Every structure is written in structure tokens, then in C-alpha cells.
């Protein structure tokens, strides 16, 4: 009898231990243990940016919770100008920089400061209005070739507008020596100079192009995207973030989800014309909220961004060579040292179609 009782007790003990083990395994799986997916480590990422429509995917990623889904606390840190963002990113004061790609950025890199360009934040693309060359409304000028000997207004020497002017002139058999570039320091200055005819042409971006045309004192003679493909701005990583592959990929996974949301809402075309997508009004409202602009103004100036956030890598090399040729940067730099497209490719693979 004792033997029977001991045998029953032993059997019950073995069974209870087995059940406990199963319960533990199931619990580990549910909580992200050995049989489940580990929850990503929480990370705070500070993003240096301007209140521009080209930052739309970042606004969407924050507002829609795409970064939170990757356990990333994405915090906007606002700046008043572009260059300080690049400086702050290289110094590690912010983890991510979202701003224009200019000669001053390349000079900073050639001087020994480090950052990594990882994704698209806005580019000139054929068939989309982003930046354009305008002349006064009553000007007889109709083509880029006719600008020889004329004054062209740009924002600053070494700016994106300087680059666009030079590249477009070269495409049409001219050079910067064939025109007089007039730095006017601001978009407002460009618009005023065009209106008062202090210059023969200016480069402007949306929504300012639409404003000028609607008011009748200017007309477009060339869309930059129809003339050249140009990576105007990008997403930069600080060296520290670029080295943290896990957080870097998770950030880009969320960013790519946001660029797809943005593209499908405001950039899809039908029969060659942009048609509002399902989330068009929502995206406009989000951008209006973060840029402190009216929705009607936002609708005039939604820039082209690659659907997957992919960088136009070949143009970065073209830019460096052009700026070096024009002696706007001290020396050409190896673009492989400042461009990393693999992080985004890996993130896209995990995100899926």
C-alpha cells in the first residue's frame, strides 16, 4: 500500500512539474521569451528639423505612432535654419538630422566632421512641381538658353538654388560665367526681386511658385525636376546612431512606413495627374499642424519623396563633383564615407511590401 501511495505521489509530482514547465514556456512565448519575438529595447531618438512640408513623413511617423510601434520615442527638436541641423547631427546633439544637402554640409564633412546620409527627404523628380525657374509675368524670356547675360536670383552662394541654377544652365550649353547670380538671402527676397523686376529670373519652391503664378507677377519657364534629378534634402544619422544597427533599422522601418503613407496619400498619379489618395486630407492636416500653415497652402506645396524613402545615391556623387569643380567646397570627398543605403535596405526587407 505504501509503495502504491508513493508511486502515485511520484507520478503526480512528475506530472505537475511537466505542466509547470509547459506553462512557463507558454508564458515566455507570450511575453517575448525564448519561443516568442523579443520586444525591441526602448530608445529615445531626437530629430533635428525645420517646420517644412518636406518633413511630412517624420510628422506622420510621430502622429500615427509608427515610431512608437518600433519602441522608439521620436522627439522633434526644432531649428530655425538648415546648417545648424547638420552641425548638431555630426556633434551628436541630435540623433537624426532632416535638412537640405548643401555645399556647406560637404565642407563640414571635408573638414573632418562625420554624419551619414541614409534616406530621402525630398528630391526634384520629373513630372512633379517642387522647384522651378520663373521670370516676370510680362518677360519675353521663354527658355533657359535665353538667360545668357541675365541676372538670376538665388538664396545664397553654395545653396541648393545655386546648384540647381548651375546644373540647368550646363544642360542647355551655358555656365555660371554666362549669367550673373544674385544672392538675395531669403525666399521672400526672391519673390520681391521678381515682382519688382530687379532680376530677370529666380528659382523658387512650392507653395511660393503657385503663389507667384496665381498673383500674376511671375511665370514658370522650367520645372527643375523636368531638367535634372536632384536629391535636395536627406535624413542624416549621427555617427553614434549609425553604429547602433538595431535602433537605426527600427527608425528607418518606421520612416519608410511613413513615406509610403505620405506617397499613397498625396503623390499617386492617374493618367499623368496627381490624384488624392485615401488619406489625403489627413496628411494635409498633419502637415498643417506641424508647420503652422493653413491646409490650403499645404496643398500647393507637397514635395516629391520616394515611396520607400530611398536616396538618389548617384546624385550625391554628382553634387560633390560639381561643387568641387566650382570651388564651392574645399575638396571632393569620398561619398561612400557619408552615404549608407544598406541600413534602409535592411529595414525595408523587414518591413516587407
Secondary structure, 3 states (H helix, E strand, C coil): CHHHHHHHHHHHHHHHHHHHHHHHHHHHHHHCCCCCCCCCCCEEEEEEECCCHHHHHHHHHHHCCHHHHCCEEEEEEECCCCHHHHHHHHHCCCCEEEEECCHHHHHHHHCCCCCEEEEEEEEECCCCCCEEEEEECCCCCCCHHHHCCCEEEECCCCCHHHHHHHHHHHHCCCCHHHCEEEECCCHHHHHHHHHCCCCCEEEEECCHHHHHHHHCCEEEEEEHHHHCCEEEEEEEECHHHHHCHHHHHHHHHHHHHHHHHHHHHHCCEECCEECCCCCHHHHHHHHHHHHCCCHHHHHHCCCCCCCCCCCCHHHHHHHHHHHHHCCCCCCCCCHHHCECCHHHHHHHHHHCC
